Amino acid sequence: MNGRVLRIELRRSVALWAGALVLGAPLAFLYLLNGAWWNGTTAWTAQWTSMALWTRALLFYLWPLAVGLGALQGLRDHRSKVSELLTTTSRPAWHRAATLAGTTAITLASAFALLVLVGGVQVLAHTDYTHLGWLPISLVGALFLVAGAVLGMGAGRALPSVLTPPALTMVAFVFTALMNSTLGRTRTTTAEGFDITEPNRVSLLSPAVEEVRNVLLTLSASVHVGQTVWLLGLAATGFALLVAATPRARLLALTPVLAGAPLALLVLPSEPSRMYVVDKAAAELVCDGPVCVTRTHQDRLADLAGPGKEALRLLDGALGGQAPVSIRENTAALPDGAMPRWSRTTVLLDFDDDIIAAAKDDELALALVAKGLVPGCSPVGWSGTGGEDIAQTAAVGLVLGDFRSLPSQESGNLRREIDGQARAVWKDLKALPRAEQLSRIDAMRAAALSCKGDALDVLSGGASR
């Protein structure tokens, strides 16, 4: 297809409108709404993989639109009443179909590439870690749009009715919704007794992905391969329907998608832990003495090293031989509902943790001391405040010898309430001999690290001690 043909097709088709929608709608969504895609280390402009996954997540809405617009394009010959005329020309049917499908495919892929480019330019300004591991995520996303549009064209040609585009759009939307809810989720119970739902193999037939919650997670290679097989089947069926001229040919055109679905399911992983995996290169540690971060956040090491070493010194003074000897960014990717796992010898930090994210300048050492004493036992995906926050604040006051309010992103009223209760606990502990104070801190830390027992109860000398 040369440039002249492409320009003619762009003027005669809905391809330009489809491209404008694929580019404009997600940009409006991302910039006009304040959501999780703007927050923390997983913001869509913070890292390459996060950017690719967030733009893929938008296909939940964009893919049904691509299918519907493709169906509208497929009705063109029928609306113009030239279908019979075109069959009498010497030009092969597949040639006309390739021109029609190619124009829309180029436009949609280019629009999605521009969306990725907008995010990529901002990512370059926010991180020093550059890699190409995100590229397959975006390439498969573009292929989803192209395959959906071609399938819609074929369906529009096979079912030439004004109702076909809206009906097909609704069917595609219901499909994505089911793949990301009931049919695509498996209900299970964690070892800790929490009821959760996890994505299953069928959910990977959907163009959308899970919400980005961990900057180190990416889609596995088997997911890319399986989805590519599925999409090639969709595209082949759509193209075959565009070319088919008889009912029998249209039935045969369904063969690629009917064969592609089971083949894709054979390739796609069945366990959630094999769908979303830790990017080993991104999780590689970069260290300054005892303080380490992942390569993803290597630009933060300079600001973290000094406060980190100061926090280790303060913990050593309070805990002696029981004190942690290093600080490391947490690279564990636990499923929702799982209890966190902590180490006695290493302070594990997460830059999205409330106390770490809120810490500024000198507050960072204070926050790291708090994480070394009471790291927190809320299940992954849950959040809460209460006894642990009070115990954490009071214990830090004992280590420093003076009461200090900890950095927090919580509301002012809630922080003041926690500080008020923590100050009362701290005053009671200050009245005790130093040996008893240290004994309480050791017992509290043991309970906090194992996530067994109530840290505040132990620090206050309760029965759980």
C-alpha positions in Angstrom: 0.0 0.0 0.0 1.6 3.2 -1.2 1.2 6.7 0.3 -1.4 7.8 -2.2 -3.7 4.9 -1.4 -3.2 5.4 2.3 -4.2 9.1 2.1 -7.3 8.2 0.1 -8.3 5.5 2.6 -7.8 7.9 5.5 -10.2 10.4 3.9 -12.8 7.8 3.1 -12.7 5.8 6.3 -13.2 6.2 10.0 -9.5 5.4 10.6 -8.5 8.9 11.5 -11.5 9.3 13.9 -10.5 6.0 15.5 -6.9 7.1 15.9 -8.0 10.4 17.4 -10.2 8.6 19.9 -7.5 6.1 20.9 -5.1 8.9 21.6 -7.4 11.6 23.0 -9.7 9.6 25.3 -6.9 8.0 27.4 -5.0 11.3 27.6 -8.1 13.0 28.9 -8.7 10.2 31.3 -5.2 10.2 32.7 -4.8 14.0 33.0 -8.3 15.0 34.0 -8.8 12.3 36.7 -6.7 12.0 39.8 -6.2 8.3 40.4 -3.7 5.6 41.4 -1.9 6.2 38.1 -0.5 9.5 39.5 0.5 8.2 43.0 3.7 6.7 44.4 6.4 4.7 42.7 3.8 3.0 40.4 2.7 6.3 38.8 2.4 6.0 35.0 5.1 8.7 34.5 7.5 7.2 37.2 8.9 4.1 35.6 8.8 2.4 32.2 7.1 -0.8 33.2 4.4 1.1 35.2 3.8 3.3 32.2 3.3 0.4 29.9 1.0 -1.4 32.3 -1.2 1.7 33.0 -1.6 2.4 29.3 -2.5 -1.3 28.7 -5.1 -1.1 31.5 -6.9 1.6 29.5 -7.6 -1.0 26.8 -10.5 -2.1 29.1 -12.4 0.8 27.5 -10.4 1.4 24.3 -10.6 -2.2 22.9 -14.4 -2.4 22.7 -14.4 1.0 21.0 -11.8 -0.3 18.5 -14.0 -3.3 17.8 -17.1 -1.1 17.3 -15.3 1.4 15.0 -13.9 -1.5 13.0 -17.5 -2.8 12.5 -18.5 0.6 11.4 -15.7 0.6 8.9 -16.7 -2.9 7.7 -20.2 -1.5 6.7 -18.7 1.0 4.3 -19.3 -1.0 1.1 -22.8 -2.0 2.2 -23.7 1.6 3.0 -22.4 2.8 -0.4 -24.3 -0.1 -2.1 -21.2 -1.0 -4.1 -20.6 -4.5 -2.7 -21.9 -6.3 -5.8 -20.0 -3.9 -8.1 -16.7 -4.5 -6.4 -17.1 -8.3 -6.8 -17.1 -7.9 -10.6 -13.7 -6.1 -10.7 -10.5 -7.8 -11.4 -8.9 -6.6 -8.2 -8.6 -9.6 -5.7 -10.9 -9.4 -2.7 -8.0 -9.9 -0.3 -6.2 -6.9 -1.8 -9.1 -4.6 -1.1 -9.5 -6.1 2.4 -5.8 -5.6 3.1 -6.0 -2.0 2.1 -9.0 -1.4 4.3 -7.6 -3.3 7.3 -4.1 -1.9 6.9 -5.2 1.7 7.0 -7.0 1.3 10.2 -4.3 -0.9 11.7 -1.6 1.7 11.0 -3.7 4.5 12.4 -4.6 2.7 15.6 -1.1 1.4 16.2 0.3 4.9 15.6 -2.2 6.5 18.0 -1.3 4.0 20.7 2.4 4.5 20.1 1.9 8.3 20.5 0.1 7.6 23.8 3.1 5.5 25.0 5.4 8.2 23.7 3.7 10.9 25.8 4.2 8.7 28.9 7.8 7.8 27.9 8.9 11.4 27.6 7.8 12.0 31.2 9.3 8.8 32.4 12.7 9.9 31.0 12.5 12.9 33.3 11.7 10.9 36.4 14.0 8.0 36.4 17.6 7.0 35.7 16.7 3.4 35.1 16.1 2.8 31.4 15.4 -0.6 29.9 13.4 -2.3 27.1 11.6 -4.9 29.2 8.4 -2.8 29.0 8.3 -2.9 25.2 6.5 -6.3 24.8 3.7 -5.0 27.0 3.0 -2.1 24.7 3.5 -4.0 21.5 0.9 -6.6 22.6 -1.4 -3.7 23.6 -1.1 -2.2 20.1 -1.8 -5.7 18.6 -5.0 -6.0 20.7 -6.3 -2.8 19.2 -5.4 -3.8 15.6 -6.8 -7.4 16.0 -10.0 -6.0 17.6 -10.5 -3.5 14.8 -9.9 -6.1 12.1 -12.3 -8.5 13.8 -14.9 -5.8 13.9 -14.5 -5.1 10.2 -15.0 -8.7 9.3 -18.1 -8.9 11.6 -19.5 -5.7 10.0 -19.0 -7.1 6.5 -20.5 -10.4 7.5 -23.5 -8.8 9.3 -24.2 -5.6 7.3 -26.7 -4.0 9.7 -26.7 -0.6 11.3 -27.1 -2.4 14.7 -23.9 -4.3 14.2 -21.4 -1.7 15.4 -23.1 -0.8 18.7 -24.0 -4.4 19.4 -20.5 -5.5 18.8 -19.1 -2.7 21.0 -21.3 -3.9 23.8 -20.4 -7.5 23.4 -16.7 -6.6 23.5 -17.2 -4.5 26.6 -19.1 -7.3 28.3 -16.3 -9.7 27.4 -13.6 -7.5 28.9 -15.7 -6.9 32.0 -16.3 -10.7 32.5 -12.6 -11.4 31.9 -11.7 -9.0 34.7 -14.4 -10.0 37.1 -16.3 -13.2 37.5 -15.0 -15.5 34.7 -11.5 -14.2 34.9 -11.2 -14.4 38.7 -10.8 -17.3 41.1 -11.9 -16.9 44.7 -9.4 -18.4 47.2 -8.5 -18.1 50.8 -5.0 -17.2 51.9 -3.0 -19.1 54.5 -3.9 -16.3 57.0 -7.6 -16.8 56.4 -8.4 -13.8 54.1 -10.8 -14.3 51.2 -9.4 -12.9 48.0 -9.8 -13.2 44.2 -6.9 -13.9 41.9 -6.7 -13.7 38.1 -6.9 -17.0 36.3 -5.7 -18.2 32.9 -8.9 -17.1 31.1 -8.5 -13.5 32.3 -5.4 -13.2 30.1 -7.6 -13.3 27.0 -8.7 -9.8 28.0 -6.7 -6.8 26.7 -6.6 -5.1 30.1 -4.2 -5.9 32.9 -4.3 -5.8 36.7 -4.0 -2.5 38.5 -0.3 -1.6 39.0 0.6 -2.1 42.7 4.2 -3.1 42.6 6.8 -1.3 40.5 8.9 -4.4 40.2 6.2 -6.6 38.7 5.9 -7.2 35.0 4.1 -9.7 32.7 5.9 -12.9 32.0 7.1 -14.0 28.6 4.6 -16.8 28.4 1.8 -14.2 28.8 3.1 -12.3 25.8 3.4 -15.4 23.7 0.0 -16.7 24.6 -1.8 -13.4 24.0 0.0 -13.0 20.7 -1.3 -16.4 19.6 -4.8 -15.4 20.6 -4.6 -12.1 18.8 -3.3 -13.6 15.6 -6.3 -15.9 15.6 -8.7 -12.9 16.1 -7.0 -10.9 13.4 -7.0 -13.9 11.0 -10.7 -14.5 11.5 -11.5 -10.8 11.0 -9.5 -10.7 7.8 -11.1 -14.0 6.5 -14.6 -12.6 7.2 -13.6 -9.5 5.2 -12.7 -11.6 2.2 -15.4 -14.3 2.5 -18.2 -14.0 -0.1 -20.3 -17.1 0.8 -21.9 -18.4 4.0 -19.6 -21.5 3.9 -16.5 -19.3 3.6 -17.7 -17.2 6.6 -18.1 -20.3 8.7 -14.6 -21.5 7.7 -13.3 -18.0 8.6 -14.1 -18.8 12.3 -11.5 -21.5 12.3 -8.5 -19.3 13.3 -10.2 -17.8 16.4 -11.7 -21.2 17.5 -8.2 -22.8 17.2 -6.4 -19.8 18.6 -8.3 -19.7 21.9 -7.4 -23.2 23.1 -3.8 -22.9 21.8 -3.4 -19.6 23.7 -4.8 -21.2 26.9 -2.2 -24.0 26.6 0.6 -21.4 26.5 -0.8 -18.9 29.1 0.3 -19.6 32.7 -2.4 -20.9 35.1 -0.9 -19.5 38.3 -1.0 -15.8 39.2 2.6 -16.0 40.4 3.6 -16.9 36.9 1.5 -14.2 35.2 2.9 -11.3 37.0 6.6 -11.9 37.9 9.4 -9.8 39.5 11.6 -8.2 36.9 15.0 -9.6 38.1 17.0 -6.9 36.4 14.9 -4.1 37.9 15.1 -5.8 41.4 18.9 -6.1 41.3 20.3 -4.2 44.4 22.5 -1.2 44.2 24.3 -0.4 47.5 26.1 2.3 49.4 27.6 0.4 52.3 24.8 -1.2 54.4 22.0 0.7 52.5 20.7 -0.9 49.3 17.9 0.0 46.8 16.8 -1.7 43.6 18.1 -0.5 40.2 14.6 0.9 39.6 15.2 3.4 42.4 19.0 3.8 42.1 18.5 7.6 41.8 17.2 7.6 45.4 20.3 5.9 46.9 22.2 9.2 47.4 19.4 10.7 49.5 18.8 7.5 51.4 22.4 6.4 52.3 23.1 9.1 55.0 19.7 8.8 56.9 19.9 5.0 56.6 23.3 4.8 58.2 22.1 7.2 61.0 19.1 5.0 61.6 21.2 1.9 61.9 23.4 3.7 64.4 20.4 4.7 66.5 19.0 1.2 66.4 22.4 -0.3 67.4 22.5 2.0 70.4 19.1 0.9 71.6 19.1 -2.8 70.6 22.7 -3.7 70.8 23.4 -7.1 69.4 19.8 -7.5 68.4 19.9 -4.5 66.1 19.6 -4.8 62.3 22.8 -4.3 60.4 21.5 -3.2 56.9 18.7 -1.5 55.1 17.3 -2.9 51.9 14.4 -2.1 49.6 11.9 -4.8 49.8 11.8 -6.9 46.6 9.2 -9.5 47.7 6.0 -9.5 45.7 3.4 -11.2 47.9 -0.2 -11.8 46.8 -3.0 -9.7 48.3 -4.0 -11.0 51.7 -0.6 -12.5 52.5 1.1 -11.4 55.7 4.4 -9.5 55.2 7.7 -11.2 56.1 10.3 -9.2 58.0 13.9 -9.8 58.9 15.7 -9.3 62.3 19.0 -8.3 60.6 17.7 -6.1 57.8 15.3 -3.2 57.8 13.1 -3.7 54.7 11.7 -0.5 53.2 9.0 0.3 50.6 9.1 3.7 49.1 5.3 3.6 48.9 5.0 2.9 52.6 3.1 5.8 54.3 5.8 6.7 56.8 8.6 6.5 54.2 6.7 8.4 51.5 5.8 11.2 53.9 9.4 11.6 55.3 11.3 14.7 54.3 15.0 15.4 54.8 15.9 14.6 58.4 12.6 12.8 59.0 13.8 9.9 56.8 16.2 8.6 59.5 13.3 8.8 62.0 11.1 6.9 59.6 13.7 4.2 59.1 14.1 3.8 62.9 10.3 3.3 63.1 10.3 0.7 60.4 13.2 -1.2 62.1 11.2 -1.3 65.3 7.6 -2.0 64.1 7.6 -2.7 60.4 3.8 -3.3 60.3 1.7 -6.4 60.0 -1.2 -5.3 57.8 -1.9 -8.0 55.1 -0.8 -7.0 51.6 -3.4 -4.9 49.9 -4.9 -3.8 53.3 -4.1 -0.7 55.3 -5.0 0.3 58.8 -4.0 2.3 61.8 -4.2 1.6 65.5 -2.1 -0.1 68.1 0.9 -0.6 65.8 1.2 3.1 65.0 1.0 4.0 68.7 3.6 1.4 69.7 5.8 2.5 66.8 5.7 6.2 67.8 6.2 5.5 71.5 9.2 3.1 70.8 10.9 5.7 68.6 10.6 8.2 71.4 12.4 5.7 73.7 15.2 5.2 71.2 15.7 8.9 70.7 15.2 9.9 74.3 12.6 12.4 73.3 9.1 12.2 72.0 8.7 12.9 68.3 5.7 12.8 66.0 6.4 10.5 63.0 6.0 11.6 59.4 2.6 10.5 58.0 0.2 11.0 55.1 -2.7 10.5 57.4 -5.2 13.2 58.3 -4.0 15.7 60.9 -6.8 14.7 63.4 -5.9 11.0 63.2 -2.2 11.8 63.6 -2.8 13.9 66.6 -5.0 11.2 68.2 -2.2 8.6 67.6 0.4 11.0 69.0 -1.7 11.7 72.1 -2.0 8.0 73.0 1.6 7.3 72.1 2.8 10.1 74.4 0.9 8.6 77.3 2.5 5.2 76.7 5.9 6.9 76.3 5.6 8.7 79.6 4.7 5.5 81.4 7.8 3.8 79.9 10.1 6.7 80.7 9.3 6.1 84.4 10.7 2.6 84.2 14.4 1.7 84.6 16.4 1.7 81.3 16.9 -2.0 81.4 13.2 -2.6 81.6 12.6 -0.2 78.8 15.0 -2.1 76.5 13.5 -5.4 77.5 10.1 -4.1 76.5 11.4 -2.8 73.2 13.1 -6.2 72.5 9.9 -8.1 73.3 7.8 -5.6 71.2 10.1 -5.9 68.2 10.0 -9.7 68.4 6.2 -9.6 68.3 6.2 -7.0 65.5 8.6 -9.0 63.3 6.8 -12.3 63.6 3.4 -10.6 63.3 2.3 -12.7 66.3 0.9 -10.9 69.3 0.0 -7.2 69.8 3.0 -4.9 69.6 1.4 -2.2 71.8 0.2 -4.7 74.4 3.7 -6.1 74.6 5.3 -2.7 74.8 2.9 -1.7 77.6 3.8 -4.9 79.5 0.5 -6.6 78.8 -0.3 -10.3 78.9 0.9 -10.9 75.3 4.4 -10.1 76.3 
